[in-house]
Amino acid sequence: MGQSSFGKHAEEAEFGFASVPLAEKQGRVDQVFHNVSGRYDLMNDLMSGGLHRLWKDRLVSLLHVPKTRAFALIDVAGGTGDVALRVAAAGGAETQVTVLDINPDMLEIGRRRSARKGFPLTFVEGNAESLPFPSGAFDAYTIAFGIRNVPRIEAALEEAYRVLRHGGRFLCLEFSQVDSAAFDRLYRAYSFRAIPALGRIVTGDPDAYRYLVESIRKFVSAEALRDKIEAAGFVRASFSKLSGGIVAIHSGWKL
């Protein structure tokens, strides 16, 4: 008997506007970030006009990192250390920050940045869908612009829940849907015309940024992601949109 349409669908994943076998998505995403890793942070500045710095500052401010007691964070898909270094700077001597990323090229950039800035972060190569840490190991979990690239989002959210201690907080910064039709038309034109062209000039790889733009357009709504966070076990799941809905910060608690 042939495979049912449901079974076939279950084994596929979105890669931008294309559908690919689920087992292939991670490798394709890895190649995208391998190609652009050396200019990744520069491209974030150029694409967002520096706004990504404000979004990440807001994400970190929501953690309320303590200065005078132990605090353990895992930052997933954070290879270059952009969020992790902010947390380390906000915390005290007992703040421990672990950066996990599946891409070794991104991690190497993070290690160099960490050494240069004098923060002893821990860098681990691993998969968000199967975290190599014991249950209840962290006080907080962050992921910035990474969840939409995970092939099995539900599995990653379940792992986030598992590695947090009771009372731990989950925070996710991700692209969302803008709030007005007029703004959306401008944003779409900028995304599909300017960003791949910028990617060609800065990284030599317009296709990588075409994928990233497509992945943003295809990603689930903020409401749907909130529902997935709740389904993973988190309570008080919520989100707040920033910059007219370009991005949203999602929050949940393990209580």
Backbone as CSV, one residue per row, in Angstrom:
resi,resn,N_x,N_y,N_z,CA_x,CA_y,CA_z,C_x,C_y,C_z
1,MET,0.853,-1.196,0.000,0.000,0.000,0.000,0.884,1.240,0.000
2,GLY,0.515,2.248,-0.789,1.306,3.471,-0.869,1.179,4.295,0.400
3,GLN,2.124,5.189,0.601,2.122,6.064,1.761,0.949,7.030,1.671
4,SER,0.260,7.225,2.793,-0.869,8.145,2.808,-0.368,9.567,2.631
5,SER,-1.272,10.460,2.217,-0.895,11.856,2.049,-0.520,12.462,3.386
6,PHE,-1.151,11.974,4.482,-0.807,12.495,5.802,0.615,12.118,6.163
7,GLY,0.981,10.865,5.936,2.329,10.411,6.244,3.365,11.137,5.427
8,LYS,3.055,11.383,4.152,3.987,12.099,3.295,4.187,13.511,3.792
9,HIS,3.078,14.165,4.169,3.157,15.530,4.659,3.977,15.597,5.944
10,ALA,3.796,14.579,6.809,4.486,14.581,8.089,5.990,14.479,7.914
11,GLU,6.438,13.968,6.767,7.862,13.796,6.547,8.461,14.926,5.717
12,GLU,7.707,16.003,5.524,8.213,17.139,4.779,8.347,18.347,5.697
13,ALA,9.192,19.270,5.304,9.381,20.499,6.061,9.523,21.656,5.087
14,GLU,9.193,22.846,5.564,9.355,24.035,4.737,10.800,24.496,4.788
15,PHE,11.337,24.796,3.613,12.653,25.428,3.510,12.449,26.671,2.662
16,GLY,12.139,27.768,3.324,11.677,28.938,2.595,10.351,28.627,1.947
17,PHE,10.210,28.923,0.669,8.967,28.651,-0.039,8.903,27.223,-0.574
18,ALA,9.991,26.477,-0.447,10.038,25.109,-0.962,9.682,24.109,0.142
19,SER,9.252,22.925,-0.282,9.063,21.797,0.625,10.195,20.807,0.379
20,VAL,10.828,20.369,1.465,11.944,19.426,1.351,11.693,18.286,2.323
21,PRO,12.311,17.141,2.090,12.205,16.058,3.079,12.664,16.551,4.447
22,LEU,11.917,16.186,5.469,12.223,16.651,6.822,13.668,16.367,7.204
23,ALA,14.163,15.197,6.809,15.515,14.804,7.171,16.581,15.661,6.501
24,GLU,16.212,16.388,5.447,17.179,17.209,4.731,17.234,18.655,5.216
25,LYS,16.199,19.098,5.930,16.126,20.530,6.249,17.314,20.985,7.079
26,GLN,17.686,20.221,8.109,18.760,20.679,8.985,20.058,20.876,8.208
27,GLY,20.368,19.962,7.322,21.585,20.091,6.529,21.560,21.316,5.638
28,ARG,20.403,21.604,5.067,20.290,22.785,4.208,20.449,24.071,5.020
29,VAL,19.829,24.101,6.205,19.976,25.267,7.072,21.426,25.434,7.503
30,ASP,22.076,24.316,7.849,23.483,24.376,8.245,24.331,25.007,7.151
31,GLN,24.067,24.644,5.901,24.853,25.180,4.794,24.639,26.675,4.639
32,VAL,23.398,27.122,4.838,23.109,28.561,4.759,23.985,29.316,5.755
33,PHE,24.007,28.859,7.007,24.740,29.596,8.031,26.248,29.397,7.917
34,HIS,26.664,28.278,7.360,28.084,28.106,7.064,28.537,29.155,6.046
35,ASN,27.703,29.389,5.048,28.065,30.318,3.981,28.155,31.762,4.455
36,VAL,27.341,32.119,5.454,27.260,33.542,5.837,27.840,33.830,7.216
37,SER,28.393,32.821,7.886,28.792,32.984,9.284,29.760,34.150,9.490
38,GLY,30.714,34.326,8.580,31.719,35.360,8.760,31.171,36.776,8.726
39,ARG,30.031,36.964,8.084,29.425,38.302,7.969,28.022,38.347,8.585
40,TYR,27.706,37.343,9.394,26.342,37.220,9.915,25.942,38.436,10.748
41,ASP,26.775,38.820,11.710,26.422,39.936,12.579,26.411,41.260,11.820
42,LEU,27.337,41.424,10.890,27.333,42.627,10.064,26.050,42.718,9.250
43,MET,25.624,41.603,8.683,24.385,41.612,7.904,23.179,41.934,8.783
44,ASN,23.179,41.460,10.012,22.079,41.797,10.916,21.999,43.300,11.131
45,ASP,23.149,43.935,11.300,23.167,45.395,11.448,22.634,46.087,10.204
46,LEU,23.104,45.647,9.040,22.718,46.301,7.799,21.249,46.068,7.469
47,MET,20.777,44.832,7.637,19.388,44.510,7.280,18.390,45.237,8.162
48,SER,18.716,45.341,9.450,17.752,45.902,10.401,18.015,47.361,10.720
49,GLY,19.060,47.935,10.127,19.420,49.291,10.491,19.823,49.408,11.952
50,GLY,20.342,48.317,12.507,20.755,48.290,13.906,19.655,47.954,14.882
51,LEU,18.430,47.810,14.392,17.310,47.536,15.301,17.468,46.212,16.041
52,HIS,18.148,45.234,15.442,18.281,43.942,16.119,18.979,44.095,17.464
53,ARG,19.835,45.106,17.601,20.502,45.348,18.876,19.487,45.762,19.944
54,LEU,18.559,46.616,19.577,17.524,47.037,20.527,16.604,45.884,20.881
55,TRP,16.256,45.054,19.891,15.399,43.900,20.165,16.079,42.937,21.137
56,LYS,17.359,42.688,20.933,18.091,41.772,21.823,18.279,42.386,23.210
57,ASP,18.501,43.693,23.262,18.574,44.352,24.570,17.266,44.180,25.334
58,ARG,16.157,44.311,24.634,14.849,44.131,25.274,14.678,42.694,25.757
59,LEU,15.078,41.735,24.942,15.003,40.332,25.335,15.765,40.098,26.634
60,VAL,16.979,40.586,26.702,17.813,40.363,27.880,17.256,41.096,29.094
61,SER,16.690,42.280,28.886,16.130,43.027,30.022,14.998,42.260,30.695
62,LEU,14.274,41.450,29.919,13.162,40.682,30.475,13.636,39.543,31.378
63,LEU,14.906,39.167,31.259,15.438,38.095,32.098,15.676,38.539,33.536
64,HIS,15.880,39.843,33.749,16.213,40.354,35.087,17.366,39.550,35.681
65,VAL,18.476,39.514,34.963,19.626,38.718,35.382,20.145,39.238,36.722
66,PRO,20.234,38.376,37.740,20.693,38.844,39.062,22.185,39.118,39.080
67,LYS,22.568,40.088,39.884,23.985,40.440,40.033,24.656,39.677,41.172
68,THR,23.864,39.236,42.145,24.458,38.761,43.399,24.178,37.301,43.710
69,ARG,23.615,36.561,42.793,23.396,35.136,43.038,23.589,34.361,41.741
70,ALA,23.648,33.043,41.879,23.883,32.184,40.724,22.724,32.265,39.742
71,PHE,23.065,32.231,38.475,22.062,32.271,37.405,22.641,31.547,36.209
72,ALA,21.928,30.538,35.734,22.413,29.732,34.614,21.483,29.890,33.426
73,LEU,22.025,30.331,32.314,21.269,30.530,31.072,21.781,29.603,29.993
74,ILE,20.873,29.065,29.208,21.238,28.436,27.942,20.666,29.288,26.813
75,ASP,21.549,29.688,25.906,21.141,30.446,24.730,21.291,29.527,23.523
76,VAL,20.179,29.146,22.941,20.155,28.153,21.864,20.151,28.866,20.514
77,ALA,20.883,28.290,19.559,21.041,28.880,18.227,21.687,30.254,18.314
78,GLY,22.569,30.403,19.296,23.184,31.703,19.551,24.673,31.714,19.304
79,GLY,25.108,31.003,18.267,26.514,30.722,18.051,27.464,31.894,18.144
80,THR,27.114,33.061,17.581,28.054,34.180,17.575,28.104,34.909,18.913
81,GLY,27.243,34.512,19.854,27.308,35.057,21.202,26.646,36.401,21.397
82,ASP,25.863,36.855,20.451,25.293,38.195,20.522,24.403,38.374,21.755
83,VAL,23.507,37.429,22.003,22.644,37.494,23.183,23.420,37.080,24.433
84,ALA,24.209,36.027,24.330,24.922,35.493,25.491,25.849,36.535,26.112
85,LEU,26.554,37.301,25.290,27.449,38.322,25.818,26.682,39.426,26.531
86,ARG,25.492,39.740,26.062,24.660,40.718,26.749,24.260,40.211,28.129
87,VAL,23.898,38.929,28.205,23.501,38.353,29.495,24.686,38.325,30.450
88,ALA,25.839,37.915,29.955,27.027,37.871,30.799,27.374,39.259,31.343
89,ALA,27.226,40.279,30.499,27.516,41.636,30.932,26.502,42.134,31.959
90,ALA,25.273,41.676,31.852,24.225,42.106,32.775,24.316,41.418,34.127
91,GLY,24.917,40.238,34.171,24.951,39.453,35.397,26.177,39.719,36.248
92,GLY,26.300,38.899,37.294,27.427,39.022,38.210,28.392,37.872,38.044
93,ALA,29.235,37.690,39.057,30.303,36.689,38.989,29.755,35.270,38.919
94,GLU,28.543,35.060,39.424,27.964,33.712,39.446,27.035,33.442,38.264
95,THR,27.037,34.324,37.295,26.246,34.103,36.077,26.985,33.148,35.156
96,GLN,26.325,32.069,34.771,26.904,31.079,33.875,26.081,31.039,32.589
97,VAL,26.733,31.261,31.473,26.038,31.313,30.191,26.581,30.226,29.275
98,THR,25.685,29.387,28.787,26.027,28.327,27.845,25.392,28.644,26.503
99,VAL,26.198,28.656,25.470,25.715,28.890,24.109,25.706,27.562,23.369
100,LEU,24.566,27.191,22.835,24.454,25.974,22.030,24.075,26.346,20.608
101,ASP,24.783,25.753,19.666,24.470,25.958,18.258,24.863,24.700,17.504
102,ILE,24.137,24.399,16.461,24.437,23.209,15.662,25.536,23.473,14.643
103,ASN,25.873,24.758,14.456,26.816,25.140,13.406,28.178,25.504,13.994
104,PRO,29.223,24.727,13.723,30.544,25.000,14.314,31.161,26.311,13.848
105,ASP,30.840,26.764,12.650,31.386,28.034,12.164,30.876,29.209,12.998
106,MET,29.593,29.180,13.316,29.023,30.231,14.155,29.620,30.178,15.558
107,LEU,29.794,28.974,16.098,30.357,28.834,17.432,31.784,29.371,17.503
108,GLU,32.562,29.147,16.473,33.931,29.628,16.479,33.977,31.149,16.530
109,ILE,33.070,31.796,15.831,32.987,33.258,15.903,32.635,33.687,17.320
110,GLY,31.696,32.975,17.939,31.320,33.291,19.314,32.470,33.113,20.287
111,ARG,33.231,32.052,20.121,34.388,31.827,21.008,35.391,32.970,20.904
112,ARG,35.652,33.404,19.692,36.612,34.491,19.510,36.086,35.791,20.122
113,ARG,34.814,36.071,19.936,34.229,37.285,20.511,34.262,37.232,22.031
114,SER,33.927,36.058,22.589,33.918,35.894,24.034,35.300,36.122,24.624
115,ALA,36.323,35.550,23.987,37.690,35.724,24.469,38.125,37.179,24.373
116,ARG,37.756,37.831,23.285,38.138,39.218,23.077,37.511,40.140,24.118
117,LYS,36.268,39.836,24.513,35.559,40.687,25.465,35.784,40.267,26.917
118,GLY,36.442,39.120,27.118,36.791,38.706,28.470,35.677,38.047,29.256
119,PHE,34.703,37.460,28.577,33.621,36.753,29.258,33.788,35.242,29.045
120,PRO,33.850,34.464,30.127,34.068,33.016,30.002,32.782,32.246,29.699
121,LEU,32.281,32.388,28.501,31.086,31.649,28.110,31.454,30.210,27.765
122,THR,30.463,29.337,27.853,30.636,27.941,27.448,29.950,27.738,26.106
123,PHE,30.662,27.172,25.146,30.117,26.957,23.811,30.005,25.458,23.548
124,VAL,28.825,25.028,23.127,28.540,23.609,22.917,27.915,23.426,21.544
125,GLU,28.452,22.500,20.770,27.842,22.141,19.493,26.763,21.099,19.753
126,GLY,25.540,21.390,19.365,24.449,20.465,19.630,23.182,20.888,18.929
127,ASN,22.170,20.038,19.033,20.905,20.200,18.330,19.823,20.635,19.306
128,ALA,19.074,21.668,18.933,18.000,22.170,19.790,16.940,21.124,20.062
129,GLU,16.811,20.135,19.183,15.796,19.091,19.351,16.225,17.996,20.320
130,SER,17.490,17.997,20.708,18.007,16.969,21.620,19.169,17.567,22.400
131,LEU,18.867,18.330,23.431,19.888,19.072,24.161,20.734,18.150,25.035
132,PRO,22.047,18.290,24.998,22.935,17.406,25.763,23.139,17.873,27.200
133,PHE,22.037,18.143,27.903,22.101,18.625,29.276,21.056,17.900,30.115
134,PRO,21.298,17.774,31.428,20.314,17.126,32.291,19.066,17.980,32.487
135,SER,18.010,17.358,32.893,16.765,18.082,33.164,16.968,19.049,34.327
136,GLY,16.311,20.196,34.238,16.367,21.177,35.314,17.713,21.850,35.496
137,ALA,18.507,21.963,34.435,19.872,22.477,34.562,19.964,24.002,34.493
138,PHE,18.927,24.680,33.998,19.058,26.108,33.712,17.920,26.914,34.322
139,ASP,18.252,28.157,34.646,17.252,29.105,35.153,16.482,29.772,34.025
140,ALA,17.097,29.869,32.863,16.438,30.535,31.737,16.957,29.958,30.429
141,TYR,16.110,30.062,29.425,16.413,29.579,28.071,16.048,30.703,27.118
142,THR,16.994,31.082,26.259,16.712,32.075,25.226,17.030,31.496,23.858
143,ILE,16.301,31.965,22.860,16.587,31.625,21.471,16.175,32.831,20.629
144,ALA,17.105,33.379,19.890,16.850,34.587,19.101,17.047,34.286,17.622
145,PHE,15.979,34.420,16.865,15.986,34.213,15.415,16.482,32.813,15.051
146,GLY,16.128,31.847,15.869,16.553,30.480,15.610,15.428,29.475,15.513
147,ILE,14.302,29.749,16.169,13.263,28.727,16.271,12.660,28.398,14.907
148,ARG,12.601,29.372,14.013,11.967,29.097,12.717,12.859,28.227,11.825
149,ASN,14.136,28.103,12.164,15.043,27.260,11.390,15.124,25.832,11.918
150,VAL,14.442,25.541,13.005,14.459,24.198,13.591,13.461,23.318,12.832
151,PRO,13.886,22.150,12.364,12.943,21.296,11.615,11.732,20.858,12.436
152,ARG,11.948,20.508,13.702,10.857,20.033,14.563,10.721,20.998,15.734
153,ILE,9.939,22.050,15.536,9.802,23.092,16.549,9.239,22.537,17.836
154,GLU,8.263,21.652,17.742,7.660,21.088,18.950,8.693,20.341,19.785
155,ALA,9.583,19.602,19.122,10.625,18.870,19.849,11.574,19.839,20.553
156,ALA,11.915,20.928,19.895,12.803,21.918,20.510,12.142,22.564,21.717
157,LEU,10.862,22.858,21.626,10.153,23.468,22.755,10.048,22.494,23.927
158,GLU,9.831,21.223,23.635,9.790,20.220,24.705,11.144,20.100,25.398
159,GLU,12.219,20.194,24.625,13.552,20.155,25.210,13.821,21.414,26.044
160,ALA,13.349,22.553,25.578,13.494,23.780,26.357,12.822,23.621,27.717
161,TYR,11.629,23.066,27.715,10.897,22.844,28.965,11.663,21.889,29.874
162,ARG,12.200,20.835,29.296,12.887,19.808,30.096,14.109,20.363,30.824
163,VAL,14.930,21.167,30.132,16.192,21.592,30.742,16.036,22.777,31.691
164,LEU,14.845,23.373,31.756,14.621,24.455,32.704,14.244,23.897,34.071
165,ARG,14.704,24.574,35.103,14.295,24.220,36.457,12.870,24.721,36.694
166,HIS,12.254,24.284,37.787,10.940,24.805,38.177,11.078,26.300,38.466
167,GLY,10.241,27.085,37.847,10.337,28.534,37.973,11.176,29.170,36.888
168,GLY,11.702,28.351,35.974,12.539,28.870,34.901,11.728,29.556,33.818
169,ARG,12.402,30.409,33.057,11.717,31.205,32.038,12.256,30.908,30.645
170,PHE,11.342,30.829,29.717,11.631,30.659,28.296,11.367,31.976,27.585
171,LEU,12.330,32.433,26.789,12.160,33.649,25.999,12.640,33.401,24.574
172,CYS,11.827,33.805,23.622,12.136,33.589,22.207,11.908,34.891,21.445
173,LEU,12.943,35.346,20.765,12.841,36.507,19.874,12.807,35.988,18.445
174,GLU,11.744,36.322,17.733,11.600,35.788,16.382,10.834,36.779,15.511
175,PHE,11.056,36.688,14.210,10.295,37.511,13.282,8.817,37.165,13.371
176,SER,7.978,38.154,13.087,6.536,37.975,13.201,5.853,38.608,11.995
177,GLN,4.593,38.958,12.159,3.819,39.561,11.081,3.541,41.019,11.421
178,VAL,3.813,41.905,10.480,3.621,43.330,10.744,2.137,43.635,10.875
179,ASP,1.865,44.775,11.517,0.505,45.043,11.970,-0.386,45.769,10.966
180,SER,0.173,46.334,9.907,-0.680,47.060,8.964,-0.388,46.608,7.542
181,ALA,-1.421,46.631,6.709,-1.275,46.184,5.326,-0.320,47.089,4.550
182,ALA,-0.385,48.395,4.789,0.475,49.325,4.076,1.938,49.073,4.440
183,PHE,2.200,48.903,5.727,3.558,48.624,6.171,4.035,47.283,5.629
184,ASP,3.124,46.324,5.566,3.496,45.004,5.062,3.930,45.067,3.608
185,ARG,3.298,45.882,2.807,3.692,46.005,1.400,5.109,46.572,1.284
186,LEU,5.408,47.581,2.084,6.752,48.153,2.069,7.778,47.149,2.586
187,TYR,7.432,46.464,3.655,8.334,45.495,4.278,8.615,44.331,3.330
188,ARG,7.580,43.876,2.635,7.755,42.782,1.675,8.680,43.209,0.532
189,ALA,8.461,44.410,0.008,9.298,44.891,-1.093,10.755,45.008,-0.653
190,TYR,10.966,45.555,0.535,12.336,45.671,1.050,12.954,44.290,1.244
191,SER,12.190,43.369,1.828,12.718,42.042,2.151,13.161,41.295,0.903
192,PHE,12.317,41.284,-0.134,12.597,40.450,-1.305,13.506,41.122,-2.330
193,ARG,13.590,42.426,-2.284,14.456,43.106,-3.255,15.793,43.517,-2.642
194,ALA,15.735,44.182,-1.513,16.960,44.764,-0.963,17.822,43.747,-0.224
195,ILE,17.200,42.866,0.554,17.998,41.992,1.419,18.828,40.985,0.619
196,PRO,18.264,40.265,-0.374,19.146,39.384,-1.158,20.245,40.149,-1.888
197,ALA,19.932,41.347,-2.376,20.962,42.153,-3.048,22.066,42.539,-2.072
198,LEU,21.671,42.895,-0.862,22.651,43.214,0.172,23.475,41.986,0.528
199,GLY,22.805,40.830,0.589,23.512,39.590,0.869,24.551,39.265,-0.183
200,ARG,24.241,39.564,-1.442,25.193,39.331,-2.526,26.433,40.210,-2.347
201,ILE,26.226,41.477,-1.996,27.341,42.410,-1.857,28.211,42.065,-0.647
202,VAL,27.570,41.759,0.475,28.304,41.605,1.736,28.862,40.203,1.920
203,THR,28.090,39.180,1.536,28.515,37.800,1.786,28.810,37.023,0.512
204,GLY,28.392,37.548,-0.643,28.544,36.807,-1.887,27.537,35.702,-2.065
205,ASP,26.493,35.661,-1.217,25.518,34.571,-1.253,24.097,35.121,-1.144
206,PRO,23.532,35.614,-2.249,22.161,36.129,-2.185,21.139,35.046,-1.882
207,ASP,21.405,33.798,-2.282,20.445,32.724,-2.059,20.221,32.461,-0.576
208,ALA,21.281,32.585,0.232,21.129,32.381,1.666,20.139,33.377,2.244
209,TYR,20.223,34.615,1.814,19.320,35.628,2.359,17.947,35.584,1.705
210,ARG,17.875,35.045,0.502,16.556,34.802,-0.073,15.822,33.744,0.750
211,TYR,16.558,32.695,1.153,15.944,31.686,2.033,15.488,32.317,3.343
212,LEU,16.339,33.138,3.948,15.989,33.722,5.233,14.738,34.589,5.128
213,VAL,14.630,35.351,4.038,13.436,36.170,3.829,12.209,35.284,3.636
214,GLU,12.343,34.242,2.829,11.214,33.333,2.608,10.807,32.644,3.907
215,SER,11.786,32.260,4.721,11.464,31.566,5.974,10.692,32.480,6.914
216,ILE,10.972,33.763,6.867,10.221,34.710,7.691,8.770,34.789,7.228
217,ARG,8.571,34.857,5.912,7.209,34.976,5.376,6.384,33.724,5.632
218,LYS,7.045,32.574,5.661,6.325,31.311,5.828,6.139,30.913,7.282
219,PHE,6.798,31.603,8.205,6.748,31.183,9.600,5.361,31.395,10.186
220,VAL,5.048,30.622,11.199,3.721,30.665,11.814,3.470,32.019,12.469
221,SER,2.211,32.318,12.693,1.840,33.570,13.334,2.301,33.576,14.789
222,ALA,2.342,34.761,15.366,2.714,34.873,16.780,1.728,34.104,17.652
223,GLU,0.475,34.125,17.268,-0.534,33.389,18.043,-0.303,31.884,17.971
224,ALA,0.053,31.399,16.780,0.296,29.965,16.617,1.540,29.525,17.383
225,LEU,2.577,30.356,17.389,3.776,30.010,18.147,3.482,30.020,19.645
226,ARG,2.700,30.967,20.093,2.294,30.973,21.504,1.586,29.666,21.865
227,ASP,0.721,29.195,20.989,0.008,27.947,21.246,0.965,26.762,21.319
228,LYS,1.985,26.760,20.471,2.978,25.682,20.517,3.757,25.717,21.831
229,ILE,4.054,26.914,22.302,4.769,27.065,23.574,3.910,26.532,24.721
230,GLU,2.631,26.841,24.692,1.721,26.306,25.706,1.633,24.792,25.626
231,ALA,1.562,24.250,24.422,1.442,22.800,24.248,2.671,22.068,24.775
232,ALA,3.821,22.734,24.813,5.041,22.124,25.342,5.052,22.084,26.866
233,GLY,4.085,22.744,27.497,3.981,22.700,28.950,4.162,24.028,29.651
234,PHE,4.557,25.058,28.916,4.791,26.349,29.543,3.467,27.021,29.914
235,VAL,3.497,27.758,31.004,2.315,28.500,31.440,2.581,29.987,31.295
236,ARG,1.480,30.763,31.373,1.544,32.215,31.178,2.244,32.554,29.869
237,ALA,2.007,31.744,28.851,2.608,31.994,27.538,2.029,33.279,26.950
238,SER,2.908,34.116,26.432,2.465,35.397,25.895,3.488,35.879,24.881
239,PHE,3.130,36.942,24.180,4.089,37.561,23.267,3.830,39.050,23.203
240,SER,4.867,39.790,22.869,4.736,41.226,22.616,5.462,41.534,21.325
241,LYS,4.812,42.316,20.470,5.401,42.676,19.196,6.181,43.980,19.317
242,LEU,7.250,44.058,18.535,8.089,45.244,18.509,8.216,45.754,17.085
243,SER,8.492,47.049,16.959,8.752,47.674,15.652,7.648,47.394,14.645
244,GLY,6.422,47.618,15.074,5.290,47.448,14.171,4.971,46.016,13.833
245,GLY,5.496,45.076,14.604,5.213,43.665,14.361,6.284,42.949,13.561
246,ILE,7.395,43.620,13.266,8.472,42.937,12.539,8.961,41.734,13.335
247,VAL,9.075,41.911,14.652,9.495,40.810,15.518,8.544,40.713,16.703
248,ALA,8.620,39.586,17.384,7.871,39.396,18.621,8.762,38.680,19.621
249,ILE,8.600,39.038,20.888,9.257,38.313,21.971,8.208,37.450,22.653
250,HIS,8.460,36.146,22.656,7.558,35.184,23.290,8.105,34.788,24.649
251,SER,7.195,34.607,25.594,7.587,34.275,26.958,6.751,33.118,27.477
252,GLY,7.373,32.287,28.289,6.651,31.219,28.965,7.407,30.834,30.228
253,TRP,6.699,30.229,31.171,7.294,29.835,32.446,7.080,28.362,32.709
254,LYS,8.063,27.741,33.349,7.925,26.368,33.821,7.564,26.437,35.292
255,LEU,6.295,26.285,35.576,5.788,26.421,36.949,5.067,25.144,37.388
